[in-house]
Each structure stands twice: as structure tokens, then as C-alpha cells.
């Protein structure tokens, strides 16, 4: 096998996977079709860090919550910018605001307040609709997704991850004797596991190919 793990895509998710997996004794390759990693992270990843209070799915909320709680430590590890910035969320009705607020309290989200539009306007003059209900949250913040991706990629590279840039994946399929074969416009690789982190790429994934991640 050329690699234990091949990661497809050098965006924020791909660089995060490389960063986490490089902590283990694995031979890892990352394939990116662009000239450099993290070139389009700003197109797909918001710089806003949310607290998850508006997420309906409990499983997704728990993932957001765990990620949010880890950001302080991660930003120190990577030495990148992360600033907590309070936010105001305006709701179309008092009932909806109360529902979201009560659920957030039940979920254990701290640092939130249910305000009238008038109360919120006194705190932030940009809040103009005084007839609405507002949730004020101290759990939100801002980051630079590009800085995070490049910082994690640098650490992954220093720990032996092989970055294959300007290579476009053409085909992925299982090999008869085990492993997965990945064909690009420049090379052919084999791996025990392939992790796909991208959407909408026009390459063929055979039905029997054991690829982790989205196939559509």
C-alpha cells in the first residue's frame, strides 16, 4: 500500500482530518486538485462560530457544542485567531423565540438571555425591530477558516502527511486483493482507507469502493 489513509480534498475539513490523523502512526496522503490547500475555504465555511441553539437535530447540535467547547484549546494549539463575539438573533414571533430559548436552557446552553426588541435595541442600536423577541448569546464568535486550515496543514506536513497538489481524482475502486486504488490525472495510489471531504467532484466512485464520506 502507498498509504494507510488517503484524504480527498485540502479544504478546512481535509486539513482538519490530516491534523488529527497525523497524531497516529499512519502513512497519510492528501490529494488536492487546486494549486494550494485551503484556496476555497471561505466559499464553503463561514467565519461565524454558532452556539447551536437554532439547530433542530439533536445529534448535529451535540457536534456543534463539542466543537464550540474545544475551540479555545484548539486556537491556542494552532496559535490562530479566535474571538468570542456576542450575538443577537431576532425571531418572527414571541412563541418561536420562547421555544428556542426553552430548548437551549434544557440543552444546558449557558450565557443566553431572552429579550424584548426594545431591550436588545438598548444594548445594540442596530437592532431596530422593537416588536420582536430576541435571544442574546455570549457563546458565539468569529474565526478565520483559512488560518485554521493552513495552520493544521502545516502541522500535518511537519508530521509526515504527504500533500499531493494540483492532482484531480479520476477514479476510485477496490482492488481484488484488498485496498483501494485512487487514480488521478498524474498518478495512481493505493490505500487501506479513503476519506472524501468534498462535494460535487466529477470522478467515478465504484459501488464497491469503501470510501468514507459523501458519494453524491
N, C-alpha and C positions, 0 to 999 in steps of 0.2 A: 504494500500500500504506500502511495505517496504521502498521504496524510491520515491521521486519525479522524479529523474533522475538517470539512470544507464549509466555510461560511460564504453564502452568496449575497453580495451587497455590502458596500462600505459606507452606509449611512449611519445614523445615530444608533439604530438597533444592531446593525452588523458590528460596529466598533464596540458597542457595549458587550456583545457576545464574545468578541475577541478578548476584551479586557478581563471578563470573568473567567473564561476558559484557560487563559494563559497562566492562571494561578496553579494549574494542574500539570502533571507530566504528560502532556499531549503534544503531538505534532499537528499544528493547525495552519491551514491556508485560508486566506480571504481573497475572493475574486470580486473585482470592481470594474465595471465597464467604462467608467469615466477616467479622466486624466489623473484625478486625485481623489482621496476619500473625502466624504462629507461635503461634496460640492453642492448638493441639493437638499441638505437637511432643513434649511429654512423654508423650503417649499412644502414640506410634509410634517414638520414638527413645530408646534407653537412654542414660543418662549415663555408662555404663561404656565405656572405651576398651580393647579387647581386642588381644592380640598376634597373633591368627590361628593359634595353634598347633593348635587343635582343628578348624580348617576342613579338610575333606577335599578340596574342589575347589581345584586349584592356581591357577586364574585368580582366584577370589574371594580366596584368600589373598594374592595379589600386590597386589590392590586395597587390601585392609586394611593390608598392610605399607607401601605407599606413602603411604596416608593417615596412618598412625601416625607415620611419619618426618617428615611435613610439619606435624604439629600444633604443635610448638614454635614454628616460624616463623609459622604462621597465628595462634596465640594472641597473639603479640607484635604482629602486624599489626592485629588486631582489638581488642587490649587487653582480652581477656576471660580468665576463669579457666580454667586447665588445670593439674592436678596429677598427677604420676606417683605411683601407689599400688601397691606390690607386691601380688600375689595368690597364693592357694593354690588349686589345682584338684585335687580328690580323685577318684580313678579306682576303678572297681569291682574291678579286678584288676591284678596286677603286670604281666601281659602287655600289657594295654591302655596302662598308663602308660608302659611301656618303648617301645611302638610310637610313641606320640605324641611322646615325648621324642626318640627317634632321628630321627624325621622332622623335628622342629623344628630339631635340630642340623644336619641335612642342608640344610634350607632357609636356614640362616645366621642363625637367631634367637639372639641373644646374651642373657646375663643370666638364664638359666633353670637350674634345678637339679632333679634327681630325688631326692626324699627319701622316707624311710620315714615312716609316720604318727607314729611316736614323735619323729623329728627335727623334723617340722613342728609337733608339739604344743609342743615346747620353744620354738619361735620365735613361735607364736601359740596361746594357750590355748584359743581357740575351735575349733581342730582337735582333735576328740575321738577319731576313729576311728583308733587307732594300728595297726590291722591292715591299713590300706590304703596304697597308694602315692600320693604327692603330687608334683605339679610346682609349684615355686615360680618365679614370673616377676616380673622387675623392669621389664617393658615395658608394664604395664597402667596405667590411670589413670582419672580422673573429670573430666567437664566439665559445664557447664550447656548443654544443647542450645538452650534458649530464648535465652540470652545470645548464643550463636553466631549463631542465626538473625536476631535483631534487629540485631546489630552489622553483619552482612553486608547486611541490608536497608537500613540507614541509609546505608551507603557507596554501595550501588547507587542509592538515591534521590538522593543528592547528585551522582551521576554521570549523572543523566538518565533512569533507569528509571522508567516510569510505573506506579504501583500502582493497580489498579482493584479496590477493596474492596467487599464486600457485593454481588458480582455472581456469579450462578450460571450456569455454562455449560449451554446447552440443546442446541446442535447444532454440529457441525464438519463441513465438507465442502470439497472442492476447487472452485475456480472455473473456469469454462470457459476463461478467458483467462489462467490462471495464478494462483498464490497460493492461500491457504486462507482460508475465511471462518469466523469464530467468532461464534456468536450467543449472547448472554447474556440474562438477564431484563431487562436495561436497555439494552444497546447491541449493535451489530454491528461487528465488526472484521475487517480483512484483514491477513494476514501472509505472509511468504515461508516461514517455518518455525514450527511449533507444537511445543512441548515439554511433554509431560504428565508431571507428577511425582506424581500422586495415584492412588489405587486405589479402586475401588468407587463412583465417582461415576456417577449415573444420567443421563448425557447420551449423545446419539447421535453416534458417530463413523462416518461413512460409510466403506465398504470402500475407496474410492479416496482417502481423505484421508491425506495423507502426514504423519502425526503421529509424532514421536519419543517413545518411551516406551511404557508398557504400555497395551493397549487393553481388557484384561479387568478 
